[in-house]
Amino acid sequence: MRAFRRLLLMAALLGLWEAAARLLAIPAYILPPPSAVGVGLYRGFRSGIFIENIWITMLETFLGFVLGASTGFLLGTAVALSRRFEYYLYPIIIMFQAMPKVALAPLIIVWFGLDLTSKVINAGLVCFFPLMVNTIAGLRAADEDRISLMRSLAATPAQIFWMLRLPGALPSIFAGLEIAMIFALIGAIVAEFVGAQSGLGVLIQSMNFSMDVAGQFSVLFILSLIGLALNGIVTAVRRRVVFWDNNGRGHQLGGKP
Amino acid sequence: MPPQDELIAVKGLTRRYGAVTALDHVNLTIASGALVAIVGPSGCGKSTLLRILAGLMPPTEGEAWLQGSRIEGPRRDIGVVFQTPVLFPWRSVLDNVLLPVDVQRLGRDKMRATAMNLLRMVGLEGFETHLPNQLSGGMQQRAALVRALIHDPSVLLMDEPFGALDAMTREQMNVELQRIWLERRKTIVFVTHSVGEAVFLADRVVVMSPRPGRIVDTLDIDFPRPRPLSVMNTEAFGVHVSRIREKLNATGGLE
């Protein structure tokens, strides 16, 4: 019943939008009615232009996510485990994070060109930080008593890492992965805006130039579906991997692109 | 070298934390197979003593010996039970119990039967595949006890193991620990701040005073075993308890 009311509310809002656009005669290049967006979606999928660009943007996002997440995990592990590494490198990493990384996108395009590589690198840069801080927080949060227990069993540092610290950090790491996934999508789109030959970001821009606002709305709709799907994938994997901690999403740290 | 019949020998053991002396020249010997309780208020250094025996902390001065060799770090012939169960939430009860087996590479296949036997002994049969958060506090501590026994250590060090349990579960666990000890005859060093628990369980009660942590008295308790909980209501039990309380009061140990 509640789910039904929720759907009803959505439908009502769409209806209101449709009515407002028509009755107030808002020009389609300012705010197209939902029906026009629907038509735009249909046309885009029918011509195959959406499928092609969705594929490209998702590939960039996914590869960027893998690159950024693995770098973030490795750096986070190094910082959490080595005082020396933390002392020398952490300030540099923090300074780097303080800079809005989307501002780097033009440089990345110059360095790595208009193809896939530059998008992947930009997506990776934007998404590595949340994973790094969550990895650090998770590895550091290992319970003192549990460490004492492992030490009392004469466990080696490697055993303490693999049997205690890493599994204990997984809820945190997955909290970081959820943010990183969405950030990777942002990074890919921004890089596409700055310079690319294909992808949903390019599509948005070219539609903007040709005043196809309904088309832009339909791409935005697709992007939010992609975001939801990516988040859903990470959440589903987390449920399976972190099966003992299903109530909380950990605490997400480092949430700004 | 300490004499051979003494499993544990502690000589002039001192531990300072900055300006605070937690342990002050403690001397103690524990015979093989004994159940020794160390009782004292918080801050008397009893947990520090246990951590040194477990090899988790070096002494500032003095030395501790176990089975004729000096304790210089964690050793495999020791099992530790902490105040909280310290179970890993991602491991099933059985896997938690097998943690020492994994760490010390003793061979899971070989040890699984031992683990099942021990779990049966503490009444956790049928809970092997449960996760720790599906168990009650008492059951979790039983699993922790099994984990400390799985690699067959010669000494069991217990740091206020039942302190976090409610009074009834605690008494029940005391009876059970006694039964396990009678079956297995491990040497047990049991730290507690409960005088009653110490007298009920131990062959020998070591009384410590706080700041600096010193041994102020040692009592031999010779009630026949197995001791029923009703032994707590006897006069002899009361005599022991009041003697310990007097010692603790005299040193300002009881608040």
Contacts between the chains, C-beta under 8 A, distances in Angstrom:
chain1	res1	chain2	res2	distance
A	143	B	86	7.5
A	145	B	82	5.5
A	145	B	84	6.1
A	145	B	86	4.7
A	146	B	86	5.6
A	146	B	88	7.0
A	148	B	51	7.9
A	148	B	56	5.7
A	148	B	80	7.8
A	148	B	82	7.1
A	148	B	86	7.9
A	149	B	80	6.9
A	149	B	82	6.7
A	149	B	86	4.9
A	149	B	99	7.9
A	150	B	103	7.0
A	151	B	56	5.8
A	151	B	74	5.3
A	152	B	54	5.0
A	152	B	55	7.2
A	152	B	56	5.9
A	152	B	74	5.3
A	152	B	78	6.8
A	152	B	80	4.4
A	153	B	74	6.8
A	153	B	76	7.5
A	153	B	99	7.2
A	153	B	100	5.1
A	153	B	103	4.6
A	153	B	104	6.6
A	153	B	151	7.9
A	154	B	73	7.5
A	154	B	74	4.3
A	154	B	75	6.4
A	154	B	76	5.5
A	154	B	103	7.2
A	154	B	104	6.9
A	155	B	74	8.0
A	155	B	103	4.7
A	159	B	103	5.7
A	163	B	88	7.8
A	163	B	99	7.4
A	163	B	102	6.7
A	163	B	103	7.1
A	164	B	88	7.1
A	167	B	88	7.1
A	167	B	90	5.0
A	168	B	88	7.8
A	170	B	90	7.8
A	242	B	90	7.9
A	243	B	90	7.6
A	244	B	89	4.4
A	244	B	90	4.8
A	244	B	131	5.7
A	244	B	133	7.1
A	245	B	89	7.1
